[in-house]
Amino acid sequence: MSLIQRDTIHTIQEALIHLTHPQLIQMTHSSRPGVTIDASQRVLIDALPPVLVLHVKRFCYDVSVGGVVKVMKQIRFGPELEIGSGMCVSILAESVGLILCLCRYDGTNSR
């Protein structure tokens, strides 16, 4: 499931917060073969460019259809994107200009 498909995600900001939130995983380690270890993983932003370009994935694989379908959910965004300190490796929080790539698709289910 892509981030924008989740019921709790309505903005680009919410998607980034979700992406940088720790997620529980299960893994094995070579020092303890056959033993499953509970761990967490987290995606953090190390550095921001002067202009941040985000590509919003608007398609996903649908098992019931047996193929790729267009995600019709609306996602809100503003002219600036607040990158909080909880999303970054460094303590410094930044506000950056946002350029969103809009692509038109004229295939099945496009609108």
N, CA, C and O atoms as a printed pandas DataFrame, in Angstrom:
     atom_number atom_name residue_name chain_id  residue_number  x_coord  y_coord  z_coord
0              1         N          MET        A               1    0.847   -1.168    0.000
1              2        CA          MET        A               1    0.000    0.000    0.000
2              3         C          MET        A               1    0.896    1.236    0.000
3              4         O          MET        A               1    1.833    1.329    0.793
4              5         N          SER        A               2    0.610    2.172   -0.880
5              6        CA          SER        A               2    1.379    3.408   -0.892
6              7         C          SER        A               2    0.923    4.307    0.252
7              8         O          SER        A               2   -0.173    4.140    0.788
8              9         N          LEU        A               3    1.761    5.248    0.615
9             10        CA          LEU        A               3    1.453    6.132    1.743
10            11         C          LEU        A               3    0.159    6.909    1.546
11            12         O          LEU        A               3   -0.627    7.048    2.483
12            13         N          ILE        A               4   -0.073    7.420    0.335
13            14        CA          ILE        A               4   -1.251    8.266    0.142
14            15         C          ILE        A               4   -2.557    7.484    0.171
15            16         O          ILE        A               4   -3.627    8.086    0.261
16            17         N          GLN        A               5   -2.499    6.165    0.096
17            18        CA          GLN        A               5   -3.715    5.364    0.160
18            19         C          GLN        A               5   -4.236    5.214    1.589
19            20         O          GLN        A               5   -5.416    4.920    1.780
20            21         N          ARG        A               6   -3.402    5.404    2.573
21            22        CA          ARG        A               6   -3.812    5.224    3.962
22            23         C          ARG        A               6   -4.899    6.224    4.334
23            24         O          ARG        A               6   -4.863    7.378    3.910
24            25         N          ASP        A               7   -5.874    5.771    5.135
25            26        CA          ASP        A               7   -6.994    6.630    5.530
26            27         C          ASP        A               7   -6.556    7.841    6.337
27            28         O          ASP        A               7   -7.225    8.873    6.302
28            29         N          THR        A               8   -5.451    7.740    7.064
29            30        CA          THR        A               8   -4.995    8.832    7.925
30            31         C          THR        A               8   -4.161    9.876    7.197
31            32         O          THR        A               8   -3.823   10.901    7.788
32            33         N          ILE        A               9   -3.822    9.650    5.944
33            34        CA          ILE        A               9   -2.971   10.565    5.181
34            35         C          ILE        A               9   -3.839   11.418    4.256
35            36         O          ILE        A               9   -4.531   10.904    3.378
36            37         N          HIS        A              10   -3.783   12.754    4.478
37            38        CA          HIS        A              10   -4.552   13.686    3.643
38            39         C          HIS        A              10   -3.680   14.788    3.054
39            40         O          HIS        A              10   -4.121   15.525    2.171
40            41         N          THR        A              11   -2.429   14.906    3.545
41            42        CA          THR        A              11   -1.512   15.945    3.076
42            43         C          THR        A              11   -0.128   15.351    2.848
43            44         O          THR        A              11    0.182   14.264    3.335
44            45         N          ILE        A              12    0.700   16.078    2.103
45            46        CA          ILE        A              12    2.092   15.682    1.911
46            47         C          ILE        A              12    2.801   15.657    3.259
47            48         O          ILE        A              12    3.612   14.767    3.517
48            49         N          GLN        A              13    2.500   16.631    4.124
49            50        CA          GLN        A              13    3.093   16.705    5.458
50            51         C          GLN        A              13    2.801   15.434    6.260
51            52         O          GLN        A              13    3.705   14.875    6.881
52            53         N          GLU        A              14    1.554   14.976    6.251
53            54        CA          GLU        A              14    1.174   13.759    6.974
54            55         C          GLU        A              14    1.893   12.529    6.416
55            56         O          GLU        A              14    2.269   11.634    7.172
56            57         N          ALA        A              15    2.082   12.483    5.098
57            58        CA          ALA        A              15    2.784   11.360    4.484
58            59         C          ALA        A              15    4.244   11.323    4.938
59            60         O          ALA        A              15    4.778   10.250    5.222
60            61         N          LEU        A              16    4.894   12.493    5.009
61            62        CA          LEU        A              16    6.276   12.534    5.469
62            63         C          LEU        A              16    6.400   12.173    6.945
63            64         O          LEU        A              16    7.348   11.493    7.341
64            65         N          ILE        A              17    5.462   12.617    7.751
65            66        CA          ILE        A              17    5.470   12.258    9.176
66            67         C          ILE        A              17    5.343   10.741    9.321
67            68         O          ILE        A              17    6.060   10.122   10.107
68            69         N          HIS        A              18    4.429   10.156    8.559
69            70        CA          HIS        A              18    4.253    8.696    8.617
70            71         C          HIS        A              18    5.519    7.970    8.148
71            72         O          HIS        A              18    5.929    6.977    8.749
72            73         N          LEU        A              19    6.122    8.464    7.091
73            74        CA          LEU        A              19    7.323    7.847    6.543
74            75         C          LEU        A              19    8.477    7.859    7.545
75            76         O          LEU        A              19    9.261    6.911    7.593
76            77         N          THR        A              20    8.589    8.925    8.346
77            78        CA          THR        A              20    9.708    9.064    9.280
78            79         C          THR        A              20    9.390    8.529   10.674
79            80         O          THR        A              20   10.226    8.622   11.573
80            81         N          HIS        A              21    8.211    7.978   10.865
81            82        CA          HIS        A              21    7.833    7.398   12.159
82            83         C          HIS        A              21    8.440    5.999   12.279
83            84         O          HIS        A              21    8.414    5.243   11.307
84            85         N          PRO        A              22    8.988    5.631   13.446
85            86        CA          PRO        A              22    9.569    4.285   13.594
86            87         C          PRO        A              22    8.533    3.188   13.310
87            88         O          PRO        A              22    7.377    3.288   13.721
88            89         N          GLN        A              23    8.966    2.151   12.607
89            90        CA          GLN        A              23    8.088    1.035   12.279
90            91         C          GLN        A              23    8.689   -0.251   12.832
91            92         O          GLN        A              23    9.887   -0.498   12.695
92            93         N          LEU        A              24    7.850   -1.058   13.452
93            94        CA          LEU        A              24    8.304   -2.319   14.030
94            95         C          LEU        A              24    8.558   -3.342   12.930
95            96         O          LEU        A              24    7.773   -3.465   11.990
96            97         N          ILE        A              25    9.664   -4.073   13.057
97            98        CA          ILE        A              25    9.999   -5.131   12.116
98            99         C          ILE        A              25   10.476   -6.347   12.900
99           100         O          ILE        A              25   10.847   -6.235   14.068
100          101         N          GLN        A              26   10.465   -7.492   12.261
101          102        CA          GLN        A              26   11.039   -8.699   12.840
102          103         C          GLN        A              26   12.195   -9.126   11.954
103          104         O          GLN        A              26   12.095   -9.105   10.728
104          105         N          MET        A              27   13.300   -9.517   12.592
105          106        CA          MET        A              27   14.475   -9.894   11.828
106          107         C          MET        A              27   15.224  -11.008   12.538
107          108         O          MET        A              27   14.956  -11.314   13.700
108          109         N          THR        A              28   16.156  -11.605   11.829
109          110        CA          THR        A              28   17.040  -12.592   12.433
110          111         C          THR        A              28   18.458  -12.038   12.388
111          112         O          THR        A              28   18.778  -11.192   11.553
112          113         N          HIS        A              29   19.292  -12.517   13.281
113          114        CA          HIS        A              29   20.675  -12.051   13.343
114          115         C          HIS        A              29   21.595  -13.254   13.246
115          116         O          HIS        A              29   21.274  -14.334   13.743
116          117         N          SER        A              30   22.731  -13.065   12.609
117          118        CA          SER        A              30   23.656  -14.186   12.393
118          119         C          SER        A              30   24.178  -14.777   13.713
119          120         O          SER        A              30   24.542  -15.952   13.761
120          121         N          SER        A              31   24.215  -13.972   14.777
121          122        CA          SER        A              31   24.705  -14.483   16.056
122          123         C          SER        A              31   23.683  -15.375   16.755
123          124         O          SER        A              31   24.029  -16.134   17.660
124          125         N          ARG        A              32   22.409  -15.278   16.326
125          126        CA          ARG        A              32   21.344  -16.105   16.917
126          127         C          ARG        A              32   20.486  -16.701   15.811
127          128         O          ARG        A              32   19.339  -16.289   15.636
128          129         N          PRO        A              33   21.019  -17.669   15.056
129          130        CA          PRO        A              33   20.265  -18.235   13.929
130          131         C          PRO        A              33   18.968  -18.902   14.398
131          132         O          PRO        A              33   18.933  -19.595   15.414
132          133         N          GLY        A              34   17.908  -18.669   13.627
133          134        CA          GLY        A              34   16.612  -19.266   13.931
134          135         C          GLY        A              34   15.809  -18.520   14.967
135          136         O          GLY        A              34   14.664  -18.884   15.237
136          137         N          VAL        A              35   16.378  -17.483   15.555
137          138        CA          VAL        A              35   15.680  -16.693   16.571
138          139         C          VAL        A              35   15.212  -15.386   15.935
139          140         O          VAL        A              35   16.009  -14.655   15.347
140          141         N          THR        A              36   13.925  -15.099   16.055
141          142        CA          THR        A              36   13.370  -13.859   15.531
142          143         C          THR        A              36   13.513  -12.760   16.579
143          144         O          THR        A              36   13.164  -12.950   17.745
144          145         N          ILE        A              37   14.020  -11.630   16.159
145          146        CA          ILE        A              37   14.238  -10.486   17.038
146          147         C          ILE        A              37   13.289   -9.365   16.639
147          148         O          ILE        A              37   13.169   -9.044   15.456
148          149         N          ASP        A              38   12.612   -8.767   17.619
149          150        CA          ASP        A              38   11.789   -7.589   17.358
150          151         C          ASP        A              38   12.699   -6.365   17.324
151          152         O          ASP        A              38   13.534   -6.178   18.208
152          153         N          ALA        A              39   12.532   -5.542   16.304
153          154        CA          ALA        A              39   13.355   -4.348   16.139
154          155         C          ALA        A              39   12.498   -3.244   15.540
155          156         O          ALA        A              39   11.315   -3.452   15.272
156          157         N          SER        A              40   13.075   -2.094   15.334
157          158        CA          SER        A              40   12.365   -1.014   14.654
158          159         C          SER        A              40   13.297   -0.399   13.621
159          160         O          SER        A              40   14.519   -0.438   13.759
160          161         N          GLN        A              41   12.695    0.165   12.592
161          162        CA          GLN        A              41   13.461    0.870   11.577
162          163         C          GLN        A              41   12.809    2.222   11.360
163          164         O          GLN        A              41   11.614    2.398   11.593
164          165         N          ARG        A              42   13.611    3.170   10.911
165          166        CA          ARG        A              42   13.108    4.525   10.747
166          167         C          ARG        A              42   13.837    5.193    9.591
167          168         O          ARG        A              42   15.051    5.051    9.448
168          169         N          VAL        A              43   13.098    5.915    8.774
169          170        CA          VAL        A              43   13.667    6.690    7.680
170          171         C          VAL        A              43   13.779    8.130    8.157
171          172         O          VAL        A              43   12.793    8.721    8.595
172          173         N          LEU        A              44   14.981    8.695    8.073
173          174        CA          LEU        A              44   15.203   10.091    8.447
174          175         C          LEU        A              44   15.858   10.833    7.290
175          176         O          LEU        A              44   16.532   10.229    6.455
176          177         N          ILE        A              45   15.658   12.131    7.249
177          178        CA          ILE        A              45   16.242   12.978    6.215
178          179         C          ILE        A              45   17.582   13.480    6.734
179          180         O          ILE        A              45   17.659   14.069    7.812
180          181         N          ASP        A              46   18.638   13.244    5.956
181          182        CA          ASP        A              46   19.976   13.651    6.378
182          183         C          ASP        A              46   20.251   15.110    6.022
183          184         O          ASP        A              46   20.765   15.860    6.852
184          185         N          ALA        A              47   19.917   15.517    4.812
185          186        CA          ALA        A              47   20.149   16.890    4.362
186          187         C          ALA        A              47   19.084   17.244    3.335
187          188         O          ALA        A              47   18.577   16.379    2.622
188          189         N          LEU        A              48   18.760   18.507    3.274
189          190        CA          LEU        A              48   17.751   18.975    2.324
190          191         C          LEU        A              48   18.408   19.810    1.226
191          192         O          LEU        A              48   19.295   20.616    1.505
192          193         N          PRO        A              49   17.977   19.620   -0.012
193          194        CA          PRO        A              49   18.486   20.453   -1.098
194          195         C          PRO        A              49   17.784   21.813   -1.071
195          196         O          PRO        A              49   16.778   21.971   -0.380
196          197         N          PRO        A              50   18.299   22.791   -1.812
197          198        CA          PRO        A              50   17.625   24.101   -1.869
198          199         C          PRO        A              50   16.190   23.993   -2.386
199          200         O          PRO        A              50   15.304   24.726   -1.947
200          201         N          VAL        A              51   15.974   23.073   -3.319
201          202        CA          VAL        A              51   14.632   22.818   -3.851
202          203         C          VAL        A              51   14.363   21.322   -3.734
203          204         O          VAL        A              51   15.127   20.501   -4.242
204          205         N          LEU        A              52   13.280   20.982   -3.065
205          206        CA          LEU        A              52   12.914   19.582   -2.879
206          207         C          LEU        A              52   11.819   19.226   -3.881
207          208         O          LEU        A              52   10.777   19.879   -3.932
208          209         N          VAL        A              53   12.061   18.198   -4.668
209          210        CA          VAL        A              53   11.088   17.741   -5.655
210          211         C          VAL        A              53   10.519   16.411   -5.177
211          212         O          VAL        A              53   11.264   15.455   -4.967
212          213         N          LEU        A              54    9.204   16.349   -5.005
213          214        CA          LEU        A              54    8.535   15.124   -4.578
214          215         C          LEU        A              54    7.696   14.581   -5.724
215          216         O          LEU        A              54    6.994   15.333   -6.401
216          217         N          HIS        A              55    7.770   13.287   -5.937
217          218        CA          HIS        A              55    6.938   12.616   -6.929
218          219         C          HIS        A              55    5.909   11.799   -6.163
219          220         O          HIS        A              55    6.272   10.893   -5.413
220          221         N          VAL        A              56    4.651   12.103   -6.340
221          222        CA          VAL        A              56    3.579   11.416   -5.626
222          223         C          VAL        A              56    3.113   10.237   -6.489
223          224         O          VAL        A              56    2.617   10.415   -7.601
224          225         N          LYS        A              57    3.283    9.054   -5.952
225          226        CA          LYS        A              57    2.882    7.836   -6.662
226          227         C          LYS        A              57    1.351    7.758   -6.676
227          228         O          LYS        A              57    0.725    7.663   -5.620
228          229         N          ARG        A              58    0.762    7.798   -7.847
229          230        CA          ARG        A              58   -0.691    7.810   -7.987
230          231         C          ARG        A              58   -1.244    6.485   -8.506
231          232         O          ARG        A              58   -2.417    6.406   -8.870
232          233         N          PHE        A              59   -0.419    5.452   -8.544
233          234        CA          PHE        A              59   -0.851    4.153   -9.039
234          235         C          PHE        A              59   -0.447    3.074   -8.049
235          236         O          PHE        A              59    0.561    3.212   -7.356
236          237         N          CYS        A              60   -1.218    2.010   -7.979
237          238        CA          CYS        A              60   -0.876    0.887   -7.116
238          239         C          CYS        A              60   -1.416   -0.399   -7.754
239          240         O          CYS        A              60   -2.283   -0.359   -8.628
240          241         N          TYR        A              61   -0.893   -1.516   -7.304
241          242        CA          TYR        A              61   -1.360   -2.810   -7.796
242          243         C          TYR        A              61   -2.583   -3.223   -6.990
243          244         O          TYR        A              61   -2.550   -3.218   -5.759
244          245         N          ASP        A              62   -3.651   -3.577   -7.674
245          246        CA          ASP        A              62   -4.893   -4.006   -7.034
246          247         C          ASP        A              62   -5.084   -5.496   -7.308
247          248         O          ASP        A              62   -5.231   -5.914   -8.456
248          249         N          VAL        A              63   -5.079   -6.289   -6.239
249          250        CA          VAL        A              63   -5.196   -7.741   -6.365
250          251         C          VAL        A              63   -6.533   -8.132   -6.991
251          252         O          VAL        A              63   -6.594   -9.053   -7.805
252          253         N          SER        A              64   -7.613   -7.426   -6.606
253          254        CA          SER        A              64   -8.941   -7.781   -7.115
254          255         C          SER        A              64   -9.059   -7.541   -8.626
255          256         O          SER        A              64   -9.804   -8.241   -9.312
256          257         N          VAL        A              65   -8.327   -6.555   -9.134
257          258        CA          VAL        A              65   -8.351   -6.256  -10.569
258          259         C          VAL        A              65   -7.292   -7.067  -11.298
259          260         O          VAL        A              65   -7.435   -7.390  -12.477
260          261         N          GLY        A              66   -6.229   -7.390  -10.573
261          262        CA          GLY        A              66   -5.131   -8.122  -11.194
262          263         C          GLY        A              66   -4.224   -7.216  -12.002
263          264         O          GLY        A              66   -3.592   -7.660  -12.961
264          265         N          GLY        A              67   -4.157   -5.954  -11.623
265          266        CA          GLY        A              67   -3.307   -5.018  -12.353
266          267         C          GLY        A              67   -3.181   -3.692  -11.629
267          268         O          GLY        A              67   -3.622   -3.531  -10.491
268          269         N          VAL        A              68   -2.574   -2.760  -12.315
269          270        CA          VAL        A              68   -2.328   -1.435  -11.756
270          271         C          VAL        A              68   -3.566   -0.554  -11.930
271          272         O          VAL        A              68   -4.173   -0.532  -13.001
272          273         N          VAL        A              69   -3.935    0.172  -10.872
273          274        CA          VAL        A              69   -5.068    1.099  -10.927
274          275         C          VAL        A              69   -4.617    2.466  -10.442
275          276         O          VAL        A              69   -3.641    2.587   -9.703
276          277         N          LYS        A              70   -5.331    3.480  -10.862
277          278        CA          LYS        A              70   -5.020    4.848  -10.457
278          279         C          LYS        A              70   -5.622    5.127   -9.081
279          280         O          LYS        A              70   -6.772    4.773   -8.821
280          281         N          VAL        A              71   -4.846    5.759   -8.202
281          282        CA          VAL        A              71   -5.329    6.175   -6.883
282          283         C          VAL        A              71   -6.049    7.507   -7.061
283          284         O          VAL        A              71   -5.448    8.487   -7.499
284          285         N          MET        A              72   -7.340    7.544   -6.721
285          286        CA          MET        A              72   -8.150    8.726   -6.971
286          287         C          MET        A              72   -8.238    9.672   -5.764
287          288         O          MET        A              72   -8.893   10.711   -5.845
288          289         N          LYS        A              73   -7.597    9.329   -4.672
289          290        CA          LYS        A              73   -7.653   10.131   -3.456
290          291         C          LYS        A              73   -6.969   11.484   -3.658
291          292         O          LYS        A              73   -5.906   11.565   -4.274
292          293         N          GLN        A              74   -7.588   12.545   -3.134
293          294        CA          GLN        A              74   -6.990   13.874   -3.213
294          295         C          GLN        A              74   -6.023   14.077   -2.053
295          296         O          GLN        A              74   -6.328   13.713   -0.917
296          297         N          ILE        A              75   -4.870   14.652   -2.332
297          298        CA          ILE        A              75   -3.854   14.958   -1.335
298          299         C          ILE        A              75   -3.600   16.463   -1.389
299          300         O          ILE        A              75   -3.353   17.018   -2.460
300          301         N          ARG        A              76   -3.663   17.126   -0.220
301          302        CA          ARG        A              76   -3.457   18.577   -0.147
302          303         C          ARG        A              76   -1.984   18.907    0.080
303          304         O          ARG        A              76   -1.258   18.134    0.706
304          305         N          PHE        A              77   -1.556   20.035   -0.421
305          306        CA          PHE        A              77   -0.207   20.532   -0.191
306          307         C          PHE        A              77   -0.210   22.041   -0.332
307          308         O          PHE        A              77   -1.035   22.611   -1.046
308          309         N          GLY        A              78    0.723   22.679    0.357
309          310        CA          GLY        A              78    0.847   24.124    0.302
310          311         C          GLY        A              78    2.130   24.527   -0.404
311          312         O          GLY        A              78    2.874   23.669   -0.879
312          313         N          PRO        A              79    2.396   25.833   -0.478
313          314        CA          PRO        A              79    3.608   26.303   -1.170
314          315         C          PRO        A              79    4.887   26.022   -0.381
315          316         O          PRO        A              79    5.979   26.030   -0.950
316          317         N          GLU        A              80    4.757   25.772    0.938
317          318        CA          GLU        A              80    5.915   25.433    1.756
318          319         C          GLU        A              80    5.642   24.147    2.511
319          320         O          GLU        A              80    4.499   23.809    2.820
320          321         N          LEU        A              81    6.719   23.445    2.796
321          322        CA          LEU        A              81    6.627   22.171    3.497
322          323         C          LEU        A              81    7.510   22.258    4.732
323          324         O          LEU        A              81    8.711   22.502    4.621
324          325         N          GLU        A              82    6.929   22.063    5.897
325          326        CA          GLU        A              82    7.675   22.112    7.152
326          327         C          GLU        A              82    8.310   20.755    7.418
327          328         O          GLU        A              82    7.618   19.746    7.562
328          329         N          ILE        A              83    9.638   20.746    7.482
329          330        CA          ILE        A              83   10.382   19.535    7.807
330          331         C          ILE        A              83   10.795   19.671    9.270
331          332         O          ILE        A              83   11.744   20.391    9.583
332          333         N          GLY        A              84   10.095   18.990   10.156
333          334        CA          GLY        A              84   10.350   19.108   11.586
334          335         C          GLY        A              84   11.612   18.387   12.014
335          336         O          GLY        A              84   12.138   17.548   11.283
336          337         N          SER        A              85   12.100   18.722   13.214
337          338        CA          SER        A              85   13.333   18.113   13.721
338          339         C          SER        A              85   13.183   16.605   13.913
339          340         O          SER        A              85   14.176   15.880   13.859
340          341         N          GLY        A              86   11.957   16.118   14.135
341          342        CA          GLY        A              86   11.732   14.683   14.283
342          343         C          GLY        A              86   11.885   13.905   12.993
343          344         O          GLY        A              86   11.927   12.675   13.013
344          345         N          MET        A              87   11.969   14.611   11.857
345          346        CA          MET        A              87   12.123   13.966   10.559
346          347         C          MET        A              87   13.562   13.966   10.078
347          348         O          MET        A              87   13.886   13.323    9.079
348          349         N          CYS        A              88   14.431   14.685   10.785
349          350        CA          CYS        A              88   15.803   14.878   10.320
350          351         C          CYS        A              88   16.810   14.192   11.227
351          352         O          CYS        A              88   16.572   14.005   12.420
352          353         N          VAL        A              89   17.936   13.821   10.639
353          354        CA          VAL        A              89   19.033   13.262   11.403
354          355         C          VAL        A              89   19.595   14.330   12.322
355          356         O          VAL        A              89   19.854   14.070   13.497
356          357         N          SER        A              90   19.784   15.529   11.793
357          358        CA          SER        A              90   20.295   16.627   12.606
358          359         C          SER        A              90   19.146   17.282   13.373
359          360         O          SER        A              90   17.977   17.068   13.053
360          361         N          ILE        A              91   19.480   18.063   14.362
361          362        CA          ILE        A              91   18.481   18.755   15.180
362          363         C          ILE        A              91   17.820   19.885   14.400
363          364         O          ILE        A              91   16.700   20.282   14.718
364          365         N          LEU        A              92   18.496   20.402   13.390
365          366        CA          LEU        A              92   18.020   21.550   12.645
366          367         C          LEU        A              92   16.751   21.228   11.857
367          368         O          LEU        A              92   16.738   20.304   11.043
368          369         N          ALA        A              93   15.701   21.981   12.098
369          370        CA          ALA        A              93   14.467   21.846   11.312
370          371         C          ALA        A              93   14.479   22.938   10.249
371          372         O          ALA        A              93   14.953   24.048   10.488
372          373         N          GLU        A              94   13.958   22.610    9.088
373          374        CA          GLU        A              94   13.989   23.561    7.989
374          375         C          GLU        A              94   12.625   23.677    7.320
375          376         O          GLU        A              94   11.784   22.782    7.401
376          377         N          SER        A              95   12.444   24.802    6.663
377          378        CA          SER        A              95   11.273   25.001    5.821
378          379         C          SER        A              95   11.796   25.192    4.409
379          380         O          SER        A              95   12.663   26.034    4.174
380          381         N          VAL        A              96   11.275   24.418    3.471
381          382        CA          VAL        A              96   11.785   24.471    2.105
382          383         C          VAL        A              96   10.653   24.780    1.144
383          384         O          VAL        A              96    9.484   24.521    1.429
384          385         N          GLY        A              97   11.025   25.342   -0.009
385          386        CA          GLY        A              97   10.055   25.521   -1.075
386          387         C          GLY        A              97    9.718   24.158   -1.659
387          388         O          GLY        A              97   10.560   23.260   -1.653
388          389         N          LEU        A              98    8.533   23.994   -2.150
389          390        CA          LEU        A              98    8.076   22.696   -2.631
390          391         C          LEU        A              98    7.694   22.800   -4.102
391          392         O          LEU        A              98    6.918   23.671   -4.496
392          393         N          ILE        A              99    8.242   21.913   -4.895
393          394        CA          ILE        A              99    7.834   21.782   -6.301
394          395         C          ILE        A              99    7.231   20.400   -6.437
395          396         O          ILE        A              99    7.889   19.401   -6.146
396          397         N          LEU        A             100    6.011   20.338   -6.866
397          398        CA          LEU        A             100    5.347   19.051   -7.024
398          399         C          LEU        A             100    5.251   18.742   -8.506
399          400         O          LEU        A             100    4.834   19.585   -9.301
400          401         N          CYS        A             101    5.635   17.547   -8.869
401          402        CA          CYS        A             101    5.581   17.123  -10.258
402          403         C          CYS        A             101    4.181   16.596  -10.550
403          404         O          CYS        A             101    3.751   15.615   -9.944
404          405         N          LEU        A             102    3.478   17.223  -11.454
405          406        CA          LEU        A             102    2.150   16.769  -11.851
406          407         C          LEU        A             102    2.242   16.136  -13.226
407          408         O          LEU        A             102    2.710   16.762  -14.178
408          409         N          CYS        A             103    1.800   14.913  -13.325
409          410        CA          CYS        A             103    1.842   14.193  -14.599
410          411         C          CYS        A             103    0.426   13.783  -14.987
411          412         O          CYS        A             103   -0.359   13.364  -14.136
412          413         N          ARG        A             104    0.111   13.900  -16.234
413          414        CA          ARG        A             104   -1.203   13.483  -16.722
414          415         C          ARG        A             104   -1.083   12.094  -17.328
415          416         O          ARG        A             104   -0.156   11.810  -18.087
416          417         N          TYR        A             105   -2.025   11.243  -16.987
417          418        CA          TYR        A             105   -2.059    9.890  -17.511
418          419         C          TYR        A             105   -3.399    9.696  -18.205
419          420         O          TYR        A             105   -4.445    9.862  -17.577
420          421         N          ASP        A             106   -3.388    9.352  -19.469
421          422        CA          ASP        A             106   -4.620    9.208  -20.234
422          423         C          ASP        A             106   -5.049    7.766  -20.412
423          424         O          ASP        A             106   -5.813    7.451  -21.325
424          425         N          GLY        A             107   -4.563    6.884  -19.547
425          426        CA          GLY        A             107   -4.906    5.456  -19.632
426          427         C          GLY        A             107   -6.194    5.153  -18.898
427          428         O          GLY        A             107   -7.015    6.041  -18.669
428          429         N          THR        A             108   -6.365    3.907  -18.534
429          430        CA          THR        A             108   -7.552    3.437  -17.845
430          431         C          THR        A             108   -7.754    4.171  -16.532
431          432         O          THR        A             108   -6.803    4.356  -15.772
432          433         N          ASN        A             109   -8.982    4.592  -16.258
433          434        CA          ASN        A             109   -9.373    5.263  -15.023
434          435         C          ASN        A             109   -8.697    6.602  -14.784
435          436         O          ASN        A             109   -8.634    7.045  -13.637
436          437         N          SER        A             110   -8.189    7.265  -15.812
437          438        CA          SER        A             110   -7.587    8.587  -15.581
438          439         C          SER        A             110   -8.674    9.645  -15.591
439          440         O          SER        A             110   -9.680    9.528  -16.291
440          441         N          ARG        A             111   -8.443   10.680  -14.797
441          442        CA          ARG        A             111   -9.412   11.789  -14.739
442          443         C          ARG        A             111   -8.678   13.079  -14.651
443          444         O          ARG        A             111   -9.299   14.140  -14.591
